Structures are given as C-alpha cells and as structure tokens.
Amino acid sequence: MDDDYEVRGLHEQLSEERAKSGEALDKRIALFTAVLATLAAVTSFLGGHTQNEALLHKNEAVLIKAQASDAWGYYQAEDLKRHMAQIEVDLDPAQASLHAADVARYQARGAGLKAQAEALDRRSTAADEESDDALRPHTKLALAVTALQVAIALASITALTGRRWLLWVAGAAAVTGAVFAGLAWV
C-alpha cells in the first residue's frame, strides 16, 4: 500500500478553513487592541495631568491662605497697638498729641495690612477655584480609561474564543470610552 495518499476528514478541512478566516480576524483584533491601548494611554496621561494640575493649584491656595493668615495676624497686632494708643489718648488728654501720632501710624499700617490680607484671601480663593476647574475632567477621563480597558479585554476574549459578537461589544465599550474622553473637555 502506498502512503502517498492522505485522506482528510471533514473536521480537518473545517479547522483549516477556520484558521484561514480567523487569521484575518486576529489581525484586525490585534490592530484594534493596539489602537485602544494607545487611546487608553493618552487618556490616562491626560487624567493624571489634570490631577497634578489640580494639586498644584490646591497647594498654591494653601500656601497663599497661610500668608493671608499671617497678614491677618499682623493686622490684628497693629490694630491692637492702635487701640492701646487710642486708650492712652482717651485716658490722658494731656498726652493726646504724643499718642495721636502713634494712633495714626498704627491705623495706616493696619489699613495696608488689612488690604494685603484681603488680597491674599482673594488669591487663595482663586487658586482653589482653579484647582476645582482643573480636577473637573478627571472623573470622566477615569471612566474613559476604564471603558477603553474593558474594550481591550473584550477584544482579547474575542481573539481567544473566536466569538465575533464580542468584538461588537468591545467596539461599543471603545466608543463609550471615546465619548467620556470627549465629554471631559466640554
């Protein structure tokens, strides 16, 4: 008997056909996954950047608030000195001219310190608002990265199982991620 003849069964033939058609699917899934991974990396970077920017503004707000607190303390000290000098003027009218200059000096310095403290409070509030604005897109970017990661996982499962309908679900998750990423900047 000659061994040159190979009898192929239906199972082998179907396996080969599936391998040929699956190869194109595998390549599309690999490309799709690579694009999703790139989008997820960029979106993750943007999310981290928003966090860092928010922290920078929040730290600035805290530092300025500390400076404002110091300025308010200096203002209170000057106002206390002015008040003490005013009491001396009120209690001893004979020495009024001597202490009146102190009252005026403390009052002028106190007014400048009060204006400085108020300006620092406004700057601190503005930096706090900038922090809130910088952090606003972060949640949507985090949701976008999550949806893109789910899409990558579903695409991988599609490649392993050959179930094409999972690729559509992965595509829907990818679109959801892209929508969240877009909404982060609206």
BAVODREN-441587 format. One line per field, with one value per residue: residue in one letter; x, y, z of N, C-alpha, C in turn. Coordinates in Angstrom, 3 decimals. Layout:
gudren	A,...
nxx	X,...
nyy	Y,...
nzz	Z,...
caxx	X,...
cayy	Y,...
cazz	Z,...
cxx	X,...
cyy	Y,...
czz	Z,...
***
This chain:
gudren	M,D,D,D,Y,E,V,R,G,L,H,E,Q,L,S,E,E,R,A,K,S,G,E,A,L,D,K,R,I,A,L,F,T,A,V,L,A,T,L,A,A,V,T,S,F,L,G,G,H,T,Q,N,E,A,L,L,H,K,N,E,A,V,L,I,K,A,Q,A,S,D,A,W,G,Y,Y,Q,A,E,D,L,K,R,H,M,A,Q,I,E,V,D,L,D,P,A,Q,A,S,L,H,A,A,D,V,A,R,Y,Q,A,R,G,A,G,L,K,A,Q,A,E,A,L,D,R,R,S,T,A,A,D,E,E,S,D,D,A,L,R,P,H,T,K,L,A,L,A,V,T,A,L,Q,V,A,I,A,L,A,S,I,T,A,L,T,G,R,R,W,L,L,W,V,A,G,A,A,A,V,T,G,A,V,F,A,G,L,A,W,V
nxx	0.836,0.439,1.732,1.351,-1.022,-3.328,-5.955,-8.316,-10.283,-13.536,-13.499,-10.803,-10.601,-12.470,-11.240,-8.909,-9.997,-11.231,-8.991,-7.750,-9.682,-9.857,-7.393,-7.360,-9.240,-7.924,-5.773,-7.122,-8.222,-5.888,-4.847,-6.954,-6.891,-4.358,-4.736,-6.712,-5.260,-3.376,-5.043,-6.094,-3.771,-3.061,-5.336,-5.233,-2.858,-3.676,-5.638,-4.056,-2.526,-4.451,-5.015,-2.520,-2.279,-4.466,-3.674,-1.411,-2.552,-4.146,-2.233,-0.985,-3.113,-3.327,-0.827,-0.962,-3.151,-2.044,-0.206,-2.026,-3.245,-1.108,-0.834,-3.281,-2.895,-0.777,-2.143,-4.090,-2.440,-1.340,-3.713,-4.439,-2.342,-2.936,-5.399,-4.644,-3.032,-4.992,-6.584,-4.821,-4.739,-7.396,-7.575,-5.632,-5.734,-3.828,-1.568,-2.308,-1.421,1.051,0.448,-1.364,-0.066,0.979,-1.391,-2.324,-0.224,-0.298,-2.848,-2.624,-0.691,-2.097,-4.292,-3.022,-2.036,-4.447,-5.590,-3.697,-4.036,-6.680,-6.389,-4.699,-6.424,-8.328,-6.718,-6.103,-8.632,-9.148,-7.121,-7.982,-10.401,-9.359,-8.118,-10.345,-11.532,-9.519,-9.591,-12.064,-12.432,-11.329,-12.772,-14.398,-12.404,-11.211,-13.317,-13.398,-10.910,-11.356,-13.492,-12.175,-10.248,-11.904,-12.870,-10.503,-10.049,-12.333,-11.884,-9.625,-10.701,-12.377,-10.500,-9.475,-11.693,-13.006,-15.493,-17.339,-19.294,-18.561,-16.648,-18.117,-19.304,-16.992,-16.281,-18.408,-17.867,-15.451,-16.272,-17.868,-15.863,-14.436,-16.387,-16.724,-14.141,-14.172,-16.259,-15.085,-13.774,-15.698
nyy	-1.163,2.185,5.063,7.649,8.843,10.976,10.967,13.182,14.322,15.723,17.311,18.147,19.677,21.725,22.888,23.935,25.823,27.519,28.463,29.912,31.954,32.982,34.106,36.594,37.879,37.791,39.499,41.912,42.226,42.461,44.882,46.606,46.368,47.451,50.112,50.856,50.547,52.563,54.845,54.596,54.936,57.597,58.925,58.227,59.513,62.187,62.291,61.923,64.208,66.208,65.743,66.332,69.037,70.087,69.509,71.136,73.720,73.579,73.308,75.774,77.431,76.753,77.587,80.358,80.947,80.524,82.625,84.719,84.328,84.946,87.648,88.625,88.215,90.028,92.360,92.366,92.635,95.209,96.652,96.207,97.548,100.125,100.464,100.355,102.662,104.516,104.271,105.291,107.940,108.645,108.318,110.042,113.098,115.116,114.028,113.550,114.561,113.356,110.614,110.556,110.566,108.005,106.545,107.254,106.270,103.462,102.962,103.531,101.630,99.329,99.479,99.047,96.435,95.087,95.384,93.945,91.366,90.827,90.812,88.597,86.615,86.653,85.810,83.231,82.047,82.180,80.485,78.108,77.745,77.412,74.976,73.301,73.576,72.460,69.820,68.940,67.538,65.062,62.783,61.970,61.342,59.210,57.369,57.047,55.806,53.424,52.304,51.957,50.075,47.920,47.447,46.589,44.217,42.746,42.547,40.937,38.597,37.986,37.298,34.981,33.272,33.383,34.385,36.478,38.369,39.465,41.273,43.375,44.277,45.058,47.142,48.881,49.486,50.786,53.041,54.210,54.871,56.747,58.723,59.535,60.549,62.696,64.203,65.048,67.398,69.183
nzz	0.000,-0.766,0.813,0.022,-0.315,1.217,3.334,4.079,6.680,7.309,9.582,9.784,7.464,7.945,10.178,9.054,7.276,9.082,10.441,8.408,7.896,10.440,10.841,9.572,11.148,13.615,13.083,12.689,15.223,16.748,15.737,16.402,19.196,19.709,18.913,20.750,23.142,22.834,22.797,25.384,26.894,26.297,27.227,29.920,30.634,30.298,32.277,34.580,34.350,34.775,37.445,38.631,37.974,39.357,41.985,42.153,41.994,44.277,46.310,45.996,46.747,49.451,50.456,49.946,51.523,54.037,54.073,54.005,56.461,58.159,57.476,58.368,61.105,61.611,60.999,63.024,65.240,64.795,64.873,67.493,68.799,67.895,69.119,71.824,71.959,71.389,73.653,75.558,74.704,75.143,77.911,78.994,78.245,78.178,77.152,74.602,72.110,71.847,71.680,69.617,67.165,67.176,67.084,64.528,62.939,63.492,62.594,59.842,59.041,59.738,57.986,55.531,55.962,56.285,53.738,52.282,53.410,52.663,49.880,49.593,50.537,48.466,46.315,47.205,47.201,44.457,43.463,44.609,43.258,40.676,41.065,41.452,38.919,37.318,38.146,37.405,34.804,35.417,36.481,34.345,32.507,33.837,33.764,31.012,30.487,31.860,30.364,27.914,28.663,29.288,26.739,25.486,26.924,26.166,23.421,23.457,24.533,22.446,20.481,21.616,21.857,19.445,19.023,17.303,17.891,20.310,19.611,18.640,20.997,22.314,20.622,21.152,23.829,23.445,21.986,23.938,25.787,24.248,23.999,26.685,27.107,25.326,26.443,28.759,28.285,27.685
caxx	0.000,1.216,1.405,1.340,-2.376,-3.776,-7.398,-8.618,-11.645,-14.278,-13.030,-9.535,-10.867,-13.111,-10.229,-8.030,-10.755,-11.398,-7.688,-7.525,-10.576,-9.546,-6.149,-7.730,-9.898,-6.890,-5.016,-7.985,-8.317,-4.598,-4.785,-7.973,-6.372,-3.240,-5.312,-7.358,-4.219,-2.806,-6.036,-6.162,-2.548,-3.164,-6.396,-4.704,-1.906,-4.449,-6.257,-3.005,-2.141,-5.471,-4.809,-1.330,-2.576,-5.360,-2.867,-0.566,-3.376,-4.593,-1.081,-0.832,-4.183,-2.994,0.293,-1.447,-4.023,-1.145,0.292,-3.152,-3.404,-0.048,-1.163,-4.368,-2.295,-0.077,-3.166,-4.682,-1.443,-1.304,-4.974,-4.363,-1.461,-3.695,-6.422,-3.964,-2.644,-6.230,-6.976,-3.940,-5.197,-8.676,-7.388,-4.753,-5.812,-2.624,-0.587,-3.021,-0.617,2.128,-0.092,-2.174,0.781,1.021,-2.688,-2.366,0.745,-0.823,-4.039,-2.164,-0.091,-3.184,-5.078,-2.219,-2.021,-5.787,-5.729,-2.845,-4.673,-7.860,-5.896,-4.220,-7.611,-8.897,-5.822,-6.266,-9.923,-8.992,-6.316,-8.851,-11.330,-8.572,-7.938,-11.610,-11.688,-8.545,-9.963,-13.385,-12.460,-10.659,-13.692,-14.785,-11.229,-11.057,-14.340,-12.979,-9.847,-11.984,-14.226,-11.189,-9.654,-12.916,-12.864,-9.299,-10.285,-13.317,-11.224,-8.760,-11.570,-12.816,-9.400,-9.331,-12.872,-13.490,-16.886,-17.287,-20.218,-17.848,-15.923,-19.073,-19.414,-15.732,-16.396,-19.320,-17.123,-14.458,-16.999,-18.227,-14.644,-14.144,-17.384,-16.349,-12.938,-14.602,-17.074,-14.217,-13.315,-16.863
cayy	0.000,3.403,6.040,8.987,9.395,11.420,11.110,14.252,14.299,16.985,18.094,18.790,20.676,22.864,23.518,24.743,26.979,28.427,29.083,30.930,33.095,33.527,34.867,37.977,38.396,38.005,40.703,43.078,42.361,42.967,46.303,47.269,46.401,48.399,51.470,51.089,50.714,53.903,55.810,54.480,55.533,59.063,59.365,58.077,60.613,63.424,62.211,62.191,65.619,67.029,65.584,67.082,70.469,70.406,69.517,72.323,74.872,73.417,73.654,77.230,78.010,76.552,78.476,81.742,81.060,80.673,84.004,85.580,84.175,85.756,89.064,88.954,88.308,91.316,93.408,92.373,93.189,96.663,97.219,96.183,98.669,101.359,100.529,100.695,104.069,105.304,104.262,106.249,109.282,108.891,108.390,111.161,114.102,115.945,113.330,113.207,114.859,112.353,109.311,110.685,110.159,106.541,106.063,107.440,105.352,102.111,102.878,103.475,100.305,98.344,99.529,98.369,95.006,94.557,95.297,92.831,90.121,90.615,90.446,87.217,85.762,86.554,84.960,81.857,81.584,81.995,79.272,76.987,77.568,76.845,73.559,72.626,73.552,71.521,68.457,68.610,66.480,63.836,61.654,61.494,60.705,57.909,56.493,56.764,54.800,52.164,51.757,51.502,48.842,46.874,47.140,45.792,42.871,42.065,42.212,39.784,37.420,37.670,36.597,33.649,32.422,33.441,34.861,37.785,39.323,40.151,42.403,44.484,44.783,45.770,48.405,49.756,49.963,51.750,54.277,54.798,55.498,57.950,59.734,60.073,61.370,63.942,64.973,65.588,68.757,70.036
cazz	0.000,-0.933,1.843,-0.546,-0.309,2.539,3.392,5.052,7.164,7.319,10.735,9.426,6.439,8.624,11.035,8.199,6.794,10.221,10.703,7.377,8.119,11.756,10.771,9.265,12.346,14.630,12.725,12.973,16.686,17.225,15.380,17.225,20.568,19.748,18.861,22.048,24.164,22.638,23.279,26.844,27.457,26.173,28.138,31.278,30.833,30.482,33.602,35.572,34.231,35.433,38.889,39.027,37.882,40.472,43.213,42.117,42.362,45.666,47.148,45.910,47.563,50.867,50.793,49.972,52.702,55.193,54.021,54.385,57.907,58.767,57.268,59.296,62.438,61.696,61.032,64.360,66.166,64.575,65.346,68.955,69.183,67.672,70.153,73.087,71.866,71.474,75.076,76.250,74.323,75.806,79.356,79.374,77.189,78.158,76.316,73.364,70.917,71.786,71.280,68.402,66.040,67.223,66.621,63.076,62.328,63.601,61.746,58.446,58.825,59.829,56.743,54.496,56.253,56.023,52.276,51.850,53.839,51.822,48.546,49.690,50.622,47.122,45.516,47.679,46.687,43.010,43.262,44.976,42.132,39.577,41.393,41.159,37.459,36.752,38.523,36.857,33.778,35.844,36.638,33.014,31.913,34.502,33.184,29.640,30.545,32.272,29.218,26.930,29.176,29.105,25.301,25.221,27.471,25.327,22.157,23.733,24.673,21.085,19.809,22.206,21.670,18.067,19.023,16.646,18.505,21.393,19.022,18.595,22.377,22.545,19.884,21.906,25.012,22.952,21.665,25.239,26.308,23.461,24.351,28.007,26.942,24.699,27.398,29.824,27.928,27.355
cxx	0.879,0.776,1.356,-0.039,-2.760,-5.279,-7.705,-10.085,-12.264,-13.805,-11.736,-9.745,-11.503,-12.125,-9.305,-8.743,-10.951,-10.097,-7.409,-8.406,-10.282,-8.289,-6.440,-8.397,-8.867,-6.074,-5.830,-8.097,-7.014,-4.464,-5.748,-7.472,-5.226,-3.739,-5.965,-6.328,-3.575,-3.761,-6.136,-4.939,-2.612,-4.206,-5.941,-3.707,-2.647,-5.133,-5.252,-2.572,-3.165,-5.336,-3.625,-1.580,-3.482,-4.591,-1.965,-1.354,-3.840,-3.459,-0.847,-1.880,-3.860,-1.851,-0.155,-2.353,-3.183,-0.571,-0.808,-3.378,-2.345,-0.369,-2.294,-3.835,-1.542,-1.067,-3.780,-3.721,-1.364,-2.575,-5.016,-3.478,-2.189,-4.730,-5.804,-3.546,-3.875,-6.725,-6.122,-4.339,-6.471,-8.505,-6.568,-4.745,-4.563,-1.557,-1.173,-2.159,0.506,1.612,-0.929,-1.364,0.896,-0.280,-2.746,-1.418,0.222,-2.044,-3.636,-1.547,-1.154,-4.019,-4.330,-2.192,-3.375,-6.005,-4.905,-3.488,-5.896,-7.450,-5.399,-5.386,-8.253,-8.042,-5.961,-7.577,-9.833,-8.192,-7.131,-9.846,-10.603,-8.328,-9.197,-11.827,-10.746,-8.949,-11.269,-13.345,-11.935,-11.600,-14.094,-13.608,-10.984,-12.091,-13.978,-11.900,-10.430,-12.723,-13.264,-10.519,-10.621,-12.952,-11.660,-9.494,-11.270,-12.728,-10.307,-9.569,-12.093,-11.742,-9.256,-10.488,-13.381,-14.932,-16.900,-18.200,-19.561,-17.059,-16.841,-19.257,-18.150,-15.756,-17.305,-18.628,-16.088,-15.115,-17.418,-17.019,-14.304,-15.119,-17.056,-15.115,-13.293,-15.397,-16.242,-13.819,-14.450,-17.317
cyy	1.221,4.448,7.463,9.633,9.772,11.612,12.111,14.183,15.696,17.892,18.834,19.912,21.921,23.608,24.401,25.980,28.006,29.143,30.177,32.155,33.760,34.370,36.334,38.622,38.698,39.257,41.958,43.309,42.927,44.462,47.116,47.423,47.395,49.842,51.806,51.321,52.093,54.972,55.781,55.117,57.061,59.604,59.270,59.191,61.915,63.446,62.491,63.642,66.519,66.934,66.413,68.582,70.910,70.460,70.738,73.553,74.788,73.762,75.155,77.922,77.904,77.480,79.931,81.960,81.217,82.087,84.984,85.519,84.986,87.245,89.495,89.058,89.619,92.473,93.502,92.950,94.709,97.319,97.229,97.319,99.998,101.543,100.919,102.171,104.961,105.361,105.254,107.687,109.612,109.063,109.601,112.202,114.988,115.315,112.970,113.442,113.820,111.018,109.380,110.260,108.631,105.945,106.138,106.457,103.908,101.922,102.761,102.106,99.216,98.309,98.817,96.867,94.353,94.387,94.121,91.495,89.815,90.185,88.997,86.235,85.584,85.662,83.496,81.267,81.311,80.725,78.022,76.700,76.984,75.352,72.775,72.507,72.533,70.072,67.998,67.506,65.130,62.630,61.088,60.819,59.331,56.912,56.107,55.685,53.439,51.516,51.242,50.210,47.665,46.459,46.274,44.354,42.095,41.680,41.000,38.503,36.990,36.880,35.171,32.724,32.382,33.905,36.315,38.817,40.062,41.349,43.619,45.108,45.570,47.120,49.387,50.315,51.004,53.085,54.978,55.508,56.777,59.073,60.358,60.967,62.708,64.823,65.599,67.030,69.673,70.771
czz	0.000,0.094,1.317,-0.532,1.111,2.479,4.505,5.428,7.137,8.452,10.407,8.420,7.075,9.517,10.225,7.680,7.903,10.533,9.684,7.596,9.459,11.758,10.485,10.477,13.427,14.342,13.008,14.474,17.250,16.928,16.234,18.662,20.700,19.734,20.195,23.152,24.055,23.155,24.806,27.495,27.408,27.142,29.590,31.599,31.089,31.844,34.705,35.548,34.919,36.949,39.364,39.001,39.030,41.785,43.289,42.557,43.814,46.630,47.155,46.783,49.053,51.294,50.889,51.176,53.968,55.236,54.433,55.894,58.652,58.655,58.196,60.729,62.628,61.771,62.426,65.394,66.023,65.085,66.873,69.466,69.012,68.769,71.501,73.090,71.985,72.913,75.859,75.930,75.075,77.318,79.792,78.254,77.111,77.250,74.942,72.140,70.749,71.235,70.005,67.171,65.985,66.685,65.095,62.373,62.349,62.690,60.273,58.135,58.830,58.558,55.613,54.705,55.987,54.521,51.736,52.203,52.979,50.410,48.541,49.797,49.246,46.218,45.914,47.151,45.188,42.711,43.597,43.853,40.917,39.804,41.063,39.655,36.817,37.026,37.873,35.791,34.248,35.916,35.282,32.309,32.534,33.971,31.752,29.615,30.923,31.105,28.142,27.380,29.055,27.632,24.930,25.715,26.605,23.974,22.341,23.862,23.298,20.350,20.336,21.860,20.236,17.960,18.530,17.320,19.658,20.863,18.907,19.991,22.739,21.834,20.598,23.150,24.595,22.618,22.951,25.850,25.562,23.788,25.695,27.904,26.304,25.651,28.517,29.538,27.543,28.578
***
